[in-house]
Amino acid sequence: MPGFELFGAEERQQVNEVLDSGVLMRYGFDGMRNGHWKARALENAIKARFQTKHAQLVSSGTAALTVALAAAGVGAGDEVIMPTFTFVASFESIIALGAVPVLVDIDDTLTLSPKAVRDAITPRTKVVMPVHMCGSMADLGALKHICDQHHLLLLEDACQAIGGTYDGKPLGSCGDLGCFSFDYVKTITCGEGGGIITNNDTYAKNADHYSDHGHDHIGNDRGAETHPFLGYNFRISELNAAVGCAQIKKLDDILKIQEKNYEVLKDSISTVEGVSFRRIPEGGKENYSFLNFFLPTEETARQAHKALTGAGVDACFYWYDNNWHYYRKWEHLMAQHSLGKLPKEVKEGLQYLGEADFSASDHWMGRTISCLIKLSWSEDELKERASMMEATLSKVLTSTTI
Ligand SMILES: *Cc1c(COP(=O)(O)O)cnc(C)c1O
C-alpha cells in the first residue's frame, strides 16, 4: 500500500520548487511564487484522474471526512451510518461536528452491509458512510439505491482504496462526496494530507471555504475576505501538496505492481482447502493494497496469523484484536471518554452502543486475515512468500481438522 516505497527524485524536485520560491502557503503571495501552485496543481490532477468536477485538498484524511460532512450540512444530532470495521477517524470526524456515529454491521465484503444500513435508518439519519477498507469497496449499487429511496447522502471513505473502481468509476466518485487520505502509509502519500472529491458545486464551495476558516476566497486581498459561515483551518501546505504532485503520477504504476503481487499470492493460497476470500461486489475492481481472506473459524484464524508471523511472513493483520480498526477495542468510544464534555446530542446518541449486537461483524472479522501487498518485493521474495504462505496455511488447517 505505501507510496513511500517508490519515493525519489521526482518528489524532491517538486518540494525544492516550493522551497526555492519560499511560499509554503497554498493561498495568496501571487507575486512571490514563480508560478508554483502545488495544491492547485494536485487538485487539478485529482480531478482529471478521478473524473470529478471538483477536488479540495485538506490537511489529512480525517480532515477530509470532517470537511465533507460539514460541507454537506451535517451538524448537531444528525446521524451518520458507519461500519464497525474502519479506522477511528470515521467516528472522530462525525463527533467533531456534534453528529452521532451509528455503527452497523459489515458483511463478507468487510464493508457496510446494505441490510444493516437499511435497519439503522431513523428520521435523524443524514449520511451513509461506507469505508472501502483494505483495498476493496462496499456494494455501492445497493447503498446508492437505499440512499436514493431515503434521501440520504452517500459519502465514500476511499482512504484505503484509492485507484479501485466500481462499475468502471473511480472509488470516491460514486457517491455524493468521496474522501482520500495521503498520510504516510497510504497508497500515495503527501506525508500528511487528504482530499475530497465531488460533482456538487455547493459542497465544493462549502469545502473550499470551511477548510480555510470560512474565508470566501473572493478577490485578491486576503484580509478583506468575508465569512459566509463559520469554518476551521484544515489547509494543506504547499510542501505536502508538492510531494503529492509527484506521487499521483506514480499511482497507475503502483496499482499495476500491487495487482501483480496480489495475484501471485492469491493463486498460491487459493489451493489451500479451508481458505476463502473476501467477496468483491459485482462490478468492483480492488486497488489490490491488501490480500484479504477467511479461515474456517476464529480459532484457526488466530493460529494462522500466529503461524504466518512466526514463519517470517510479515505485514499480515488479524484486525479482530486491533485497537485502531475494529469496534471491539474502541473502549474510549464505548465509555465516552473525551477531554471535555461531549455535546448532549452525542452523549444521548451514543447510548445504543451499550446494548448493540455486532455478532454478524464478529462472524466475519474473527476469521479474517489481511496481508499488506508491498511494492518493493523482488520476484524471488514474492515467490518465497507465496510458497511460505501456502505451506503455513496448509499446515494449520490440516493439523486442526484432523
Ligand atoms: C488513514 C485513514 C483515514 C484517515 O486519514 P489520515 O490522513 O490519517 O487522517 C480515514 N479512514 C481510513 C479508512 C483510513 O485508512
PDBQT file of the ligand as one rigid body, heavy atoms in Angstrom, charges set to zero:
ROOT
HETATM    1  C1  LIG A 501      -5.982   6.626   7.014  1.00  0.00    +0.000 C 
HETATM    2  C2  LIG A 501      -7.445   6.596   7.088  1.00  0.00    +0.000 A 
HETATM    3  C3  LIG A 501      -8.214   7.712   7.439  1.00  0.00    +0.000 A 
HETATM    4  C4  LIG A 501      -7.625   8.983   7.969  1.00  0.00    +0.000 C 
HETATM    5  O1  LIG A 501      -6.608   9.505   7.259  1.00  0.00    +0.000 OA
HETATM    6  P1  LIG A 501      -5.467  10.426   7.951  1.00  0.00    +0.000 P 
HETATM    7  O2  LIG A 501      -4.887  11.099   6.746  1.00  0.00    +0.000 OA
HETATM    8  O3  LIG A 501      -4.501   9.513   8.619  1.00  0.00    +0.000 OA
HETATM    9  O4  LIG A 501      -6.150  11.365   8.859  1.00  0.00    +0.000 OA
HETATM   10  C5  LIG A 501      -9.584   7.621   7.389  1.00  0.00    +0.000 A 
HETATM   11  N1  LIG A 501     -10.184   6.492   7.022  1.00  0.00    +0.000 NA
HETATM   12  C6  LIG A 501      -9.498   5.380   6.698  1.00  0.00    +0.000 A 
HETATM   13  C7  LIG A 501     -10.224   4.171   6.267  1.00  0.00    +0.000 C 
HETATM   14  C8  LIG A 501      -8.112   5.392   6.743  1.00  0.00    +0.000 A 
HETATM   15  O5  LIG A 501      -7.430   4.273   6.466  1.00  0.00    +0.000 OA
ENDROOT
TORSDOF 0
